[in-house]
């Protein structure tokens, strides 16, 4: 069984450059929204290059639902919907070349 990612963290991993990608509108419209390469490229076009090995945090607005059943992302059928990112394993693979 693979080691859960949080167990493979060291204290050094908690001190990283970080950027916050605002995906609140997208997550409100689609509870399964995934941050895309296009979102990261748009971020860089607006704010500059994301530092190498930076933590990229998706701001999805879930906090405004704290204290309600909607906070956990369950729909009427009991299915969980959580925005996120399919890019977590690719590192810099999404970067433009050239």
C-alpha positions in Angstrom: 0.0 0.0 0.0 1.5 3.4 -0.9 2.4 5.9 1.7 -0.2 8.7 2.0 1.3 12.0 0.8 0.9 13.8 4.1 3.1 11.1 5.8 5.9 11.7 3.4 6.1 15.4 4.3 9.1 16.8 6.2 9.2 20.0 8.2 11.2 21.5 5.3 8.1 20.9 3.0 6.1 23.3 5.1 8.3 26.3 4.1 7.8 26.8 0.4 7.0 29.7 -1.8 3.3 29.6 -2.5 0.7 31.1 -4.8 -3.0 31.2 -4.5 -5.1 30.6 -7.6 -8.6 32.1 -7.2 -11.0 29.5 -8.4 -14.0 30.5 -6.3 -16.3 31.4 -9.3 -15.4 28.2 -11.1 -15.9 26.0 -8.1 -19.3 27.7 -7.3 -20.5 26.9 -10.8 -19.0 23.4 -10.9 -18.5 21.5 -7.6 -16.1 19.1 -9.3 -14.0 21.9 -10.9 -10.3 21.1 -11.5 -7.7 23.8 -11.7 -6.3 23.6 -15.2 -3.1 24.4 -17.1 -5.0 27.3 -18.5 -5.7 28.6 -15.0 -2.0 28.4 -14.1 -0.9 30.1 -17.4 -3.5 32.9 -16.8 -2.1 33.3 -13.3 1.4 33.7 -14.6 0.3 36.1 -17.3 -1.2 38.3 -14.6 1.2 38.0 -11.7 4.5 36.5 -13.1 6.1 33.1 -13.1 5.2 30.7 -10.4 8.4 29.8 -8.5 9.9 26.4 -9.0 8.7 23.9 -6.3 6.0 26.4 -5.1 2.9 25.2 -3.4 -0.1 26.1 -5.6 -3.2 26.6 -3.5 -6.6 26.7 -5.1 -8.9 29.1 -3.4 -12.3 27.5 -3.9 -14.4 29.4 -1.4 -15.4 26.3 0.6 -14.8 28.3 3.8 -18.0 30.3 3.3 -19.9 27.0 3.7 -18.3 26.1 7.1 -20.9 25.0 9.6 -23.3 23.8 7.0 -23.8 20.3 5.4 -22.6 21.8 2.1 -19.1 22.3 3.6 -18.4 18.6 3.1 -19.4 18.7 -0.5 -22.2 16.0 -0.4 -25.0 16.2 -2.9 -28.6 15.1 -2.4 -27.6 11.5 -3.2 -24.7 11.4 -0.7 -22.0 11.7 -3.4 -19.0 13.9 -2.5 -18.0 16.8 -4.9 -14.6 18.4 -4.2 -12.9 20.9 -6.5 -9.2 20.2 -6.9 -6.4 19.7 -9.4 -5.3 16.9 -11.7 -1.9 18.6 -12.0 -0.6 17.6 -8.5 1.7 14.9 -9.9 3.2 16.6 -12.9 5.4 19.3 -11.3 6.4 21.7 -14.1 5.1 19.5 -16.9 2.5 22.1 -17.7 4.9 25.0 -18.3 5.1 26.6 -21.7 8.3 25.9 -23.6 10.3 28.5 -25.4 
